Amino acid sequence: MLRGVGAATAVGLAGCSVLDRGVEGYVQLKSIFGIDADNEDGSDEYVVSVRLAGSPDSEPPELTQHDDRWVERFDDPRRPVVSDALHADLEREYDDLQYLVGVCSPAWADDGESIGCYNVRPRARTSTRSRSTSASARPRTAPPSRSTRPTASGRSSPPRTRPDAAASKTLLPAQRLDASVSEYGFELSLCAHLERERDGVLARQLGGGVHAPGNRVLDVVHVEPGPGLDERAAITERRIPDPAIRGPAGPGRARPWRDALPDGLRDENARRIADACVDRGFFERERRGSREYLRQTARYPDDWFGRVLAVENKPDLGTPGALERQLRLDVSLALVDEVVLATESHVTGAHLNRIPSEVGVWRYHPESDALEVVREPEPLAVEDSGVELLDEQPARTDVAVVDADEKRGARRRLAERAYGKGWRTYDLPGCERVTPDASAVADHAALPYCAYHDRVVDPARDCGVDCPGHRPTDAPDVDLAAERDAHGAWVRDPDGRRTRQSGLDAFE
């Protein structure tokens, strides 16, 4: 993205005819938002949004919207700069990723005005024009094309609250850290252990709600294989959007493209889902004259997954944060079959008494790769209704009763997300001190072990020029996707089920 909000610079963006000229100006607005095909209303999810109230010298930038899962990935969220690693993680999380930059310059002012501004989507190479209302008015940009986006003058949808925000991971400092494992390293090591010991699909950091998936993020999710796993794996290596699974399209007769998806979708979102499914091999497209038709390449195997386990990681029980509350929410909703707390700390009777009895407890030691079952989890009532926390204020709590059918669909979405995402959502950094060989736990997983910190590190947060132990070099030549393919149920680049045969239109 462009320089920090408010920084004066020579503004010029390729693809935008007026902006290509290059003028002196400043960045007034930065927004990053992801688009998820499973959001049937077509709504976007903020990663971060920052605006400048006036000129660069007037007030500091204001953080108007953010998602707690991502805001800590920025050195300064008020001046967001997206690293290559963060961009890659965002692209893995969302079906589409959009950047919006608001830029202002006196050179763009119309007669009688002091400033003129543009909103620019650099990746889409489009812009929208807005004008200030008078020579003395503060500059503002026009709202982006979607009505749900905020304007630079500050009008925006209410910020979302996250019930588990108090337990969000903190940004690791750049100075030398203790040799003890970090929460991130603990999580990766545990994933490597579970992948080796259990069949199925493993993933990290998945939304664990139904009506508000982002309100609860599950650290680790394990999906047991079902009888239809091979059929599912043969379709695509990526997540299949849920509206396409529920829609009327089938592998027999081709349907007009809009009829292949459920009613109630906005046309824009239906188009996005259709294109994603064609790209991923779940839909096959054909044209008859000027009309577009779609059919599924294969029937979706509803039985491809079995039981679902969620693991909450808390290596140090001395700093539990909102742990007890998070676990009670998981039990109340009962979206997954079992919930387990994983820790490196010594577990006392007092610890066990403070968490729900349904929650199992593991004590895991990354250095020795030893896992001790302190308490087995109890099965949760996934076939019954559950209660989900939507929002919590000092004098008000909003909840929703989630019936069995809603939970069934949410479990399928969770399993699909796990299949498409996996747990290796990192890149090994280009540093001499980081190697993919850490300990016995890494005998089949290239974990980012750092000799300087003497532990597994988070490359997106710990590595780079700000680390005093950084020694730049080429990144290790490790194929993480090949690792996943070799050691789990996920299949990389399957042949797919596209038919490309004639005569299938005769069958339903």
FENFEN-V633945 format. One record per pair of residues at least 24 apart in sequence whose ideal C-beta (glycine too) atoms are under 10 Angstrom apart, sorted by sequence separation. I is the first residue (numbers start at 1). GAP is how many residues later the second one is. If there is no record, write none. Layout:
BEGIN
i & gap
I & GAP
I & GAP
END
This chain:
BEGIN
i & gap
2 & 24
3 & 24
5 & 24
27 & 24
28 & 24
45 & 24
46 & 24
47 & 24
50 & 24
69 & 24
98 & 24
99 & 24
100 & 24
103 & 24
108 & 24
111 & 24
113 & 24
114 & 24
115 & 24
117 & 24
118 & 24
119 & 24
120 & 24
121 & 24
198 & 24
199 & 24
200 & 24
201 & 24
317 & 24
331 & 24
332 & 24
334 & 24
356 & 24
383 & 24
386 & 24
433 & 24
2 & 25
5 & 25
27 & 25
28 & 25
45 & 25
46 & 25
48 & 25
98 & 25
99 & 25
102 & 25
114 & 25
115 & 25
116 & 25
117 & 25
119 & 25
198 & 25
199 & 25
200 & 25
249 & 25
260 & 25
310 & 25
311 & 25
320 & 25
331 & 25
347 & 25
382 & 25
383 & 25
434 & 25
1 & 26
4 & 26
26 & 26
28 & 26
47 & 26
48 & 26
50 & 26
52 & 26
97 & 26
98 & 26
101 & 26
102 & 26
104 & 26
109 & 26
113 & 26
119 & 26
194 & 26
198 & 26
199 & 26
200 & 26
243 & 26
244 & 26
247 & 26
257 & 26
310 & 26
317 & 26
319 & 26
330 & 26
331 & 26
381 & 26
382 & 26
431 & 26
3 & 27
28 & 27
47 & 27
50 & 27
51 & 27
96 & 27
100 & 27
195 & 27
198 & 27
243 & 27
247 & 27
308 & 27
309 & 27
310 & 27
311 & 27
312 & 27
313 & 27
314 & 27
315 & 27
316 & 27
317 & 27
318 & 27
324 & 27
327 & 27
328 & 27
329 & 27
331 & 27
347 & 27
2 & 28
28 & 28
49 & 28
50 & 28
100 & 28
102 & 28
104 & 28
191 & 28
194 & 28
201 & 28
241 & 28
249 & 28
257 & 28
308 & 28
309 & 28
310 & 28
311 & 28
312 & 28
313 & 28
314 & 28
315 & 28
316 & 28
317 & 28
323 & 28
327 & 28
328 & 28
330 & 28
331 & 28
346 & 28
347 & 28
429 & 28
431 & 28
434 & 28
448 & 28
1 & 29
26 & 29
27 & 29
48 & 29
50 & 29
190 & 29
191 & 29
200 & 29
244 & 29
254 & 29
257 & 29
307 & 29
308 & 29
309 & 29
310 & 29
311 & 29
312 & 29
313 & 29
314 & 29
315 & 29
316 & 29
317 & 29
326 & 29
327 & 29
330 & 29
342 & 29
382 & 29
429 & 29
430 & 29
434 & 29
1 & 30
26 & 30
47 & 30
48 & 30
50 & 30
109 & 30
119 & 30
190 & 30
199 & 30
243 & 30
244 & 30
247 & 30
254 & 30
257 & 30
307 & 30
308 & 30
309 & 30
310 & 30
311 & 30
312 & 30
313 & 30
314 & 30
315 & 30
317 & 30
324 & 30
328 & 30
426 & 30
429 & 30
433 & 30
446 & 30
448 & 30
1 & 31
25 & 31
26 & 31
30 & 31
49 & 31
108 & 31
191 & 31
201 & 31
241 & 31
242 & 31
243 & 31
254 & 31
306 & 31
307 & 31
309 & 31
311 & 31
312 & 31
313 & 31
314 & 31
317 & 31
320 & 31
323 & 31
324 & 31
327 & 31
328 & 31
343 & 31
426 & 31
428 & 31
429 & 31
431 & 31
29 & 32
33 & 32
48 & 32
119 & 32
187 & 32
188 & 32
201 & 32
241 & 32
244 & 32
245 & 32
254 & 32
256 & 32
260 & 32
323 & 32
324 & 32
327 & 32
426 & 32
427 & 32
431 & 32
446 & 32
28 & 33
31 & 33
32 & 33
34 & 33
47 & 33
106 & 33
119 & 33
186 & 33
187 & 33
240 & 33
241 & 33
244 & 33
249 & 33
251 & 33
260 & 33
261 & 33
317 & 33
340 & 33
341 & 33
426 & 33
427 & 33
429 & 33
430 & 33
431 & 33
446 & 33
27 & 34
31 & 34
32 & 34
33 & 34
48 & 34
104 & 34
105 & 34
243 & 34
244 & 34
249 & 34
254 & 34
257 & 34
258 & 34
259 & 34
260 & 34
317 & 34
320 & 34
340 & 34
341 & 34
426 & 34
429 & 34
430 & 34
433 & 34
446 & 34
29 & 35
32 & 35
47 & 35
104 & 35
117 & 35
241 & 35
249 & 35
256 & 35
257 & 35
259 & 35
260 & 35
320 & 35
324 & 35
340 & 35
425 & 35
428 & 35
429 & 35
434 & 35
445 & 35
34 & 36
103 & 36
104 & 36
183 & 36
240 & 36
241 & 36
244 & 36
247 & 36
256 & 36
257 & 36
258 & 36
260 & 36
323 & 36
340 & 36
341 & 36
427 & 36
431 & 36
433 & 36
434 & 36
102 & 37
104 & 37
239 & 37
240 & 37
245 & 37
256 & 37
257 & 37
317 & 37
340 & 37
432 & 37
433 & 37
434 & 37
446 & 37
32 & 38
102 & 38
103 & 38
238 & 38
244 & 38
254 & 38
255 & 38
256 & 38
317 & 38
338 & 38
339 & 38
429 & 38
431 & 38
432 & 38
433 & 38
445 & 38
47 & 39
102 & 39
238 & 39
241 & 39
244 & 39
254 & 39
255 & 39
338 & 39
339 & 39
431 & 39
432 & 39
434 & 39
437 & 39
444 & 39
445 & 39
101 & 40
102 & 40
240 & 40
253 & 40
254 & 40
255 & 40
337 & 40
338 & 40
430 & 40
431 & 40
432 & 40
433 & 40
436 & 40
100 & 41
236 & 41
238 & 41
239 & 41
240 & 41
241 & 41
254 & 41
255 & 41
336 & 41
337 & 41
338 & 41
339 & 41
429 & 41
430 & 41
431 & 41
432 & 41
434 & 41
435 & 41
436 & 41
32 & 42
102 & 42
238 & 42
240 & 42
253 & 42
254 & 42
337 & 42
338 & 42
430 & 42
431 & 42
432 & 42
434 & 42
436 & 42
444 & 42
445 & 42
47 & 43
236 & 43
237 & 43
238 & 43
239 & 43
240 & 43
252 & 43
312 & 43
337 & 43
429 & 43
430 & 43
431 & 43
435 & 43
444 & 43
6 & 44
100 & 44
164 & 44
236 & 44
237 & 44
238 & 44
249 & 44
251 & 44
252 & 44
317 & 44
336 & 44
337 & 44
338 & 44
429 & 44
430 & 44
431 & 44
436 & 44
5 & 45
6 & 45
7 & 45
100 & 45
235 & 45
236 & 45
249 & 45
250 & 45
251 & 45
334 & 45
335 & 45
337 & 45
430 & 45
431 & 45
4 & 46
5 & 46
6 & 46
47 & 46
98 & 46
100 & 46
163 & 46
235 & 46
236 & 46
249 & 46
250 & 46
251 & 46
334 & 46
336 & 46
429 & 46
430 & 46
5 & 47
6 & 47
8 & 47
9 & 47
47 & 47
234 & 47
235 & 47
247 & 47
249 & 47
251 & 47
252 & 47
312 & 47
331 & 47
333 & 47
334 & 47
335 & 47
428 & 47
429 & 47
436 & 47
4 & 48
6 & 48
8 & 48
30 & 48
32 & 48
45 & 48
56 & 48
98 & 48
104 & 48
250 & 48
251 & 48
332 & 48
334 & 48
427 & 48
428 & 48
6 & 49
7 & 49
8 & 49
30 & 49
31 & 49
45 & 49
55 & 49
100 & 49
102 & 49
163 & 49
168 & 49
247 & 49
250 & 49
251 & 49
310 & 49
311 & 49
313 & 49
315 & 49
331 & 49
333 & 49
334 & 49
427 & 49
428 & 49
6 & 50
30 & 50
32 & 50
44 & 50
47 & 50
52 & 50
54 & 50
100 & 50
102 & 50
162 & 50
165 & 50
167 & 50
169 & 50
244 & 50
250 & 50
315 & 50
330 & 50
331 & 50
334 & 50
428 & 50
5 & 51
6 & 51
30 & 51
47 & 51
49 & 51
51 & 51
98 & 51
161 & 51
164 & 51
245 & 51
249 & 51
309 & 51
311 & 51
313 & 51
315 & 51
334 & 51
335 & 51
427 & 51
4 & 52
6 & 52
27 & 52
30 & 52
44 & 52
47 & 52
50 & 52
52 & 52
100 & 52
160 & 52
162 & 52
163 & 52
164 & 52
244 & 52
333 & 52
334 & 52
428 & 52
6 & 53
44 & 53
162 & 53
163 & 53
164 & 53
311 & 53
333 & 53
334 & 53
335 & 53
427 & 53
6 & 54
7 & 54
32 & 54
44 & 54
160 & 54
161 & 54
162 & 54
246 & 54
332 & 54
333 & 54
334 & 54
424 & 54
426 & 54
5 & 55
6 & 55
32 & 55
160 & 55
162 & 55
245 & 55
331 & 55
332 & 55
333 & 55
425 & 55
5 & 56
34 & 56
39 & 56
240 & 56
244 & 56
330 & 56
331 & 56
332 & 56
333 & 56
424 & 56
4 & 57
5 & 57
33 & 57
34 & 57
36 & 57
37 & 57
38 & 57
245 & 57
329 & 57
332 & 57
423 & 57
424 & 57
5 & 58
32 & 58
36 & 58
37 & 58
329 & 58
422 & 58
34 & 59
35 & 59
36 & 59
37 & 59
55 & 59
329 & 59
422 & 59
424 & 59
34 & 60
35 & 60
36 & 60
55 & 60
240 & 60
329 & 60
424 & 60
33 & 61
34 & 61
35 & 61
54 & 61
235 & 61
236 & 61
328 & 61
422 & 61
423 & 61
34 & 62
35 & 62
235 & 62
236 & 62
422 & 62
33 & 63
34 & 63
35 & 63
234 & 63
235 & 63
33 & 64
34 & 64
234 & 64
235 & 64
325 & 64
424 & 64
32 & 65
33 & 65
235 & 65
423 & 65
32 & 66
33 & 66
232 & 66
235 & 66
311 & 66
333 & 66
422 & 66
31 & 67
32 & 67
33 & 67
231 & 67
234 & 67
310 & 67
325 & 67
332 & 67
333 & 67
335 & 67
31 & 68
32 & 68
231 & 68
232 & 68
233 & 68
309 & 68
334 & 68
422 & 68
30 & 69
31 & 69
32 & 69
231 & 69
232 & 69
235 & 69
333 & 69
419 & 69
421 & 69
30 & 70
31 & 70
231 & 70
232 & 70
310 & 70
329 & 70
332 & 70
369 & 70
370 & 70
419 & 70
420 & 70
29 & 71
30 & 71
31 & 71
228 & 71
230 & 71
232 & 71
233 & 71
335 & 71
336 & 71
367 & 71
368 & 71
369 & 71
370 & 71
419 & 71
4 & 72
6 & 72
7 & 72
29 & 72
30 & 72
228 & 72
229 & 72
231 & 72
232 & 72
307 & 72
308 & 72
335 & 72
366 & 72
367 & 72
368 & 72
369 & 72
418 & 72
419 & 72
5 & 73
6 & 73
28 & 73
29 & 73
30 & 73
228 & 73
231 & 73
232 & 73
334 & 73
366 & 73
367 & 73
368 & 73
369 & 73
4 & 74
5 & 74
27 & 74
28 & 74
29 & 74
227 & 74
228 & 74
229 & 74
230 & 74
308 & 74
333 & 74
336 & 74
337 & 74
366 & 74
367 & 74
369 & 74
4 & 75
5 & 75
27 & 75
28 & 75
29 & 75
226 & 75
228 & 75
229 & 75
307 & 75
335 & 75
336 & 75
366 & 75
3 & 76
4 & 76
26 & 76
27 & 76
28 & 76
226 & 76
227 & 76
228 & 76
229 & 76
335 & 76
365 & 76
366 & 76
4 & 77
26 & 77
27 & 77
226 & 77
227 & 77
228 & 77
229 & 77
333 & 77
364 & 77
1 & 78
3 & 78
25 & 78
26 & 78
226 & 78
227 & 78
336 & 78
1 & 79
2 & 79
25 & 79
26 & 79
225 & 79
226 & 79
227 & 79
335 & 79
1 & 80
23 & 80
25 & 80
58 & 80
225 & 80
226 & 80
1 & 81
24 & 81
25 & 81
223 & 81
224 & 81
225 & 81
226 & 81
366 & 81
19 & 82
23 & 82
24 & 82
25 & 82
223 & 82
224 & 82
225 & 82
23 & 83
24 & 83
25 & 83
54 & 83
55 & 83
223 & 83
224 & 83
19 & 84
21 & 84
23 & 84
54 & 84
55 & 84
65 & 84
223 & 84
224 & 84
22 & 85
23 & 85
53 & 85
54 & 85
65 & 85
222 & 85
223 & 85
224 & 85
1 & 86
19 & 86
21 & 86
52 & 86
53 & 86
54 & 86
64 & 86
222 & 86
223 & 86
16 & 87
18 & 87
21 & 87
28 & 87
52 & 87
53 & 87
221 & 87
222 & 87
13 & 88
29 & 88
31 & 88
64 & 88
221 & 88
222 & 88
367 & 88
18 & 89
19 & 89
26 & 89
28 & 89
51 & 89
220 & 89
221 & 89
222 & 89
366 & 89
11 & 90
13 & 90
18 & 90
25 & 90
28 & 90
29 & 90
31 & 90
51 & 90
64 & 90
218 & 90
220 & 90
221 & 90
366 & 90
12 & 91
25 & 91
26 & 91
28 & 91
29 & 91
64 & 91
65 & 91
218 & 91
219 & 91
220 & 91
11 & 92
25 & 92
62 & 92
64 & 92
65 & 92
67 & 92
68 & 92
218 & 92
219 & 92
220 & 92
11 & 93
23 & 93
25 & 93
27 & 93
65 & 93
66 & 93
67 & 93
68 & 93
69 & 93
218 & 93
219 & 93
220 & 93
9 & 94
11 & 94
65 & 94
66 & 94
68 & 94
216 & 94
218 & 94
219 & 94
10 & 95
64 & 95
65 & 95
67 & 95
217 & 95
218 & 95
219 & 95
5 & 96
9 & 96
11 & 96
63 & 96
66 & 96
68 & 96
72 & 96
75 & 96
2 & 97
5 & 97
8 & 97
11 & 97
68 & 97
71 & 97
72 & 97
74 & 97
1 & 98
18 & 98
68 & 98
72 & 98
73 & 98
1 & 99
2 & 99
19 & 99
51 & 99
53 & 99
68 & 99
69 & 99
72 & 99
75 & 99
1 & 100
2 & 100
18 & 100
44 & 100
49 & 100
51 & 100
52 & 100
53 & 100
68 & 100
69 & 100
71 & 100
72 & 100
2 & 101
19 & 101
49 & 101
51 & 101
53 & 101
68 & 101
16 & 102
44 & 102
46 & 102
51 & 102
208 & 102
19 & 103
43 & 103
46 & 103
49 & 103
51 & 103
201 & 103
308 & 103
16 & 104
42 & 104
44 & 104
46 & 104
201 & 104
206 & 104
208 & 104
310 & 104
13 & 105
15 & 105
16 & 105
43 & 105
44 & 105
51 & 105
200 & 105
15 & 106
16 & 106
42 & 106
200 & 106
302 & 106
305 & 106
308 & 106
11 & 107
13 & 107
15 & 107
41 & 107
49 & 107
199 & 107
200 & 107
201 & 107
202 & 107
204 & 107
219 & 107
305 & 107
308 & 107
13 & 108
14 & 108
15 & 108
19 & 108
200 & 108
218 & 108
304 & 108
11 & 109
13 & 109
15 & 109
16 & 109
18 & 109
200 & 109
202 & 109
204 & 109
217 & 109
305 & 109
306 & 109
15 & 110
16 & 110
17 & 110
28 & 110
46 & 110
49 & 110
216 & 110
302 & 110
305 & 110
308 & 110
14 & 111
15 & 111
16 & 111
18 & 111
28 & 111
29 & 111
33 & 111
35 & 111
46 & 111
198 & 111
304 & 111
305 & 111
13 & 112
15 & 112
28 & 112
29 & 112
93 & 112
218 & 112
300 & 112
304 & 112
26 & 113
28 & 113
31 & 113
33 & 113
46 & 113
93 & 113
216 & 113
223 & 113
224 & 113
305 & 113
13 & 114
25 & 114
43 & 114
46 & 114
93 & 114
215 & 114
216 & 114
222 & 114
305 & 114
29 & 115
33 & 115
45 & 115
194 & 115
221 & 115
304 & 115
33 & 116
89 & 116
222 & 116
300 & 116
194 & 117
216 & 117
218 & 117
2 & 118
31 & 118
208 & 118
218 & 118
222 & 118
31 & 119
216 & 119
2 & 120
191 & 120
209 & 120
220 & 120
1 & 121
29 & 121
31 & 121
190 & 121
208 & 121
218 & 121
29 & 122
30 & 122
146 & 122
191 & 122
208 & 122
213 & 122
219 & 122
220 & 122
29 & 123
145 & 123
190 & 123
210 & 123
219 & 123
28 & 124
29 & 124
187 & 124
209 & 124
28 & 125
31 & 125
190 & 125
208 & 125
210 & 125
187 & 126
209 & 126
186 & 127
208 & 127
186 & 128
187 & 128
208 & 128
184 & 129
186 & 129
183 & 130
185 & 130
186 & 130
183 & 131
184 & 131
208 & 131
183 & 132
182 & 133
183 & 133
181 & 134
180 & 135
181 & 135
69 & 136
180 & 136
183 & 136
69 & 138
280 & 140
95 & 143
95 & 144
169 & 144
69 & 145
167 & 145
68 & 146
92 & 146
95 & 146
67 & 147
167 & 147
69 & 148
164 & 148
194 & 148
68 & 149
170 & 149
193 & 149
67 & 150
170 & 151
167 & 152
169 & 152
190 & 152
167 & 153
168 & 153
167 & 154
168 & 154
190 & 154
166 & 155
167 & 155
187 & 155
189 & 155
165 & 156
166 & 156
167 & 156
186 & 156
164 & 157
165 & 157
166 & 157
186 & 157
164 & 158
167 & 158
186 & 158
163 & 159
164 & 159
166 & 159
167 & 159
166 & 160
164 & 161
183 & 161
45 & 162
163 & 162
164 & 162
163 & 163
181 & 163
246 & 163
180 & 164
245 & 164
164 & 165
163 & 166
246 & 166
242 & 167
245 & 167
45 & 168
46 & 168
194 & 168
242 & 168
245 & 168
38 & 169
45 & 169
193 & 169
194 & 170
242 & 170
36 & 171
193 & 171
242 & 171
245 & 171
190 & 172
197 & 172
216 & 172
240 & 172
241 & 172
193 & 173
196 & 173
215 & 173
216 & 173
240 & 173
39 & 174
190 & 174
192 & 174
197 & 174
215 & 174
239 & 174
242 & 174
38 & 175
189 & 175
213 & 175
215 & 175
241 & 175
242 & 175
96 & 176
189 & 176
190 & 176
193 & 176
210 & 176
212 & 176
215 & 176
239 & 176
240 & 176
36 & 177
95 & 177
189 & 177
192 & 177
193 & 177
194 & 177
211 & 177
212 & 177
215 & 177
239 & 177
36 & 178
95 & 178
186 & 178
188 & 178
189 & 178
193 & 178
210 & 178
211 & 178
212 & 178
238 & 178
239 & 178
96 & 179
186 & 179
187 & 179
190 & 179
209 & 179
211 & 179
212 & 179
239 & 179
240 & 179
95 & 180
96 & 180
186 & 180
189 & 180
208 & 180
209 & 180
210 & 180
239 & 180
240 & 180
95 & 181
185 & 181
190 & 181
209 & 181
238 & 181
239 & 181
237 & 182
238 & 182
239 & 182
181 & 183
232 & 183
236 & 183
237 & 183
238 & 183
95 & 184
181 & 184
182 & 184
232 & 184
236 & 184
305 & 184
95 & 185
181 & 185
237 & 185
304 & 185
180 & 186
181 & 186
212 & 186
233 & 186
180 & 187
211 & 187
232 & 187
179 & 188
211 & 188
212 & 188
223 & 188
211 & 189
226 & 189
210 & 190
229 & 190
209 & 191
211 & 191
223 & 191
224 & 191
210 & 192
223 & 192
209 & 193
210 & 193
221 & 193
223 & 193
221 & 194
223 & 194
211 & 195
223 & 195
210 & 196
218 & 196
221 & 196
222 & 196
223 & 196
210 & 197
213 & 197
221 & 197
220 & 198
298 & 198
299 & 198
210 & 199
211 & 199
297 & 199
298 & 199
210 & 200
213 & 200
218 & 200
221 & 200
297 & 200
298 & 200
38 & 201
40 & 201
209 & 201
210 & 201
213 & 201
222 & 201
296 & 201
297 & 201
298 & 201
37 & 202
38 & 202
39 & 202
40 & 202
208 & 202
221 & 202
297 & 202
36 & 203
37 & 203
38 & 203
39 & 203
40 & 203
207 & 203
210 & 203
220 & 203
295 & 203
296 & 203
297 & 203
37 & 204
38 & 204
39 & 204
210 & 204
213 & 204
295 & 204
36 & 205
37 & 205
38 & 205
209 & 205
37 & 206
38 & 206
40 & 206
207 & 206
208 & 206
37 & 207
38 & 207
206 & 207
207 & 207
206 & 208
206 & 209
295 & 209
207 & 210
295 & 210
203 & 211
206 & 211
203 & 212
205 & 212
206 & 212
284 & 212
293 & 212
281 & 213
284 & 213
285 & 213
201 & 214
203 & 214
204 & 214
281 & 214
282 & 214
284 & 214
286 & 214
200 & 215
201 & 215
203 & 215
206 & 215
281 & 215
282 & 215
283 & 215
284 & 215
201 & 216
202 & 216
203 & 216
205 & 216
280 & 216
281 & 216
282 & 216
284 & 216
201 & 217
203 & 217
204 & 217
281 & 217
288 & 217
200 & 218
201 & 218
203 & 218
204 & 218
205 & 218
200 & 219
201 & 219
202 & 219
203 & 219
204 & 219
286 & 219
201 & 220
202 & 220
203 & 220
204 & 220
205 & 220
278 & 220
284 & 220
40 & 221
201 & 221
202 & 221
203 & 221
204 & 221
40 & 222
201 & 222
202 & 222
203 & 222
204 & 222
41 & 223
42 & 223
43 & 223
40 & 224
41 & 224
42 & 224
40 & 225
41 & 225
42 & 225
164 & 225
40 & 226
42 & 226
43 & 226
163 & 226
42 & 227
163 & 227
195 & 227
41 & 228
42 & 228
163 & 228
195 & 228
40 & 229
42 & 229
161 & 229
162 & 229
163 & 229
194 & 229
195 & 229
39 & 230
40 & 230
42 & 230
161 & 230
162 & 230
38 & 231
42 & 231
160 & 231
161 & 231
191 & 231
192 & 231
37 & 232
161 & 232
191 & 232
192 & 232
35 & 233
36 & 233
37 & 233
39 & 233
40 & 233
190 & 233
191 & 233
35 & 234
39 & 234
163 & 234
37 & 235
38 & 235
188 & 235
36 & 236
37 & 236
187 & 236
188 & 236
35 & 237
37 & 237
161 & 237
188 & 237
37 & 238
188 & 238
37 & 239
37 & 240
35 & 241
184 & 242
237 & 244
196 & 245
192 & 246
251 & 246
192 & 247
193 & 247
196 & 247
237 & 247
192 & 248
193 & 248
196 & 248
237 & 248
251 & 248
189 & 249
192 & 249
195 & 249
196 & 249
188 & 250
189 & 250
191 & 250
192 & 250
195 & 250
254 & 250
255 & 250
190 & 251
192 & 251
253 & 251
254 & 251
189 & 252
192 & 252
193 & 252
252 & 252
253 & 252
185 & 253
188 & 253
189 & 253
192 & 253
237 & 253
251 & 253
252 & 253
253 & 253
188 & 254
191 & 254
192 & 254
237 & 254
252 & 254
253 & 254
192 & 255
236 & 255
237 & 255
252 & 255
253 & 255
189 & 256
191 & 256
233 & 256
235 & 256
237 & 256
251 & 256
252 & 256
188 & 257
232 & 257
233 & 257
234 & 257
236 & 257
237 & 257
250 & 257
251 & 257
189 & 258
232 & 258
233 & 258
236 & 258
250 & 258
188 & 259
230 & 259
232 & 259
233 & 259
235 & 259
237 & 259
188 & 260
189 & 260
229 & 260
234 & 260
235 & 260
236 & 260
188 & 261
229 & 261
230 & 261
233 & 261
234 & 261
235 & 261
236 & 261
185 & 262
229 & 262
232 & 262
234 & 262
235 & 262
185 & 263
225 & 263
234 & 263
235 & 263
184 & 264
185 & 264
192 & 264
225 & 264
230 & 264
185 & 265
224 & 265
189 & 266
223 & 266
231 & 266
189 & 267
185 & 268
188 & 268
186 & 269
187 & 269
188 & 269
185 & 270
186 & 270
188 & 270
182 & 271
184 & 271
185 & 271
187 & 271
184 & 272
185 & 272
177 & 273
181 & 273
182 & 273
184 & 273
185 & 273
179 & 274
180 & 274
181 & 274
182 & 274
184 & 274
177 & 275
178 & 275
179 & 275
180 & 275
181 & 275
182 & 275
183 & 275
184 & 275
176 & 276
177 & 276
178 & 276
179 & 276
182 & 276
184 & 276
176 & 277
177 & 277
178 & 277
184 & 277
185 & 277
176 & 278
177 & 278
184 & 278
182 & 279
177 & 280
182 & 280
172 & 281
202 & 282
201 & 283
172 & 285
177 & 285
202 & 285
172 & 286
202 & 286
171 & 287
174 & 287
201 & 287
202 & 287
203 & 287
173 & 288
174 & 288
195 & 288
200 & 288
201 & 288
202 & 288
169 & 289
172 & 289
173 & 289
174 & 289
195 & 289
199 & 289
200 & 289
201 & 289
171 & 290
172 & 290
174 & 290
177 & 290
198 & 290
199 & 290
200 & 290
170 & 291
171 & 291
174 & 291
175 & 291
176 & 291
192 & 291
196 & 291
198 & 291
169 & 292
174 & 292
175 & 292
176 & 292
195 & 292
196 & 292
173 & 293
174 & 293
175 & 293
176 & 293
195 & 293
173 & 294
174 & 294
175 & 294
194 & 294
195 & 294
174 & 295
192 & 295
174 & 296
93 & 324
93 & 327
92 & 328
93 & 328
92 & 329
92 & 330
89 & 332
92 & 332
93 & 332
92 & 333
89 & 336
88 & 337
89 & 337
88 & 338
89 & 338
88 & 339
85 & 340
85 & 341
85 & 342
84 & 343
85 & 344
38 & 371
89 & 371
38 & 372
88 & 372
85 & 373
85 & 374
86 & 374
38 & 375
85 & 375
86 & 375
83 & 376
84 & 376
85 & 376
36 & 377
83 & 377
38 & 378
83 & 378
85 & 378
38 & 379
85 & 379
83 & 380
36 & 381
83 & 381
73 & 385
75 & 386
73 & 387
72 & 388
73 & 388
72 & 389
75 & 389
75 & 391
END
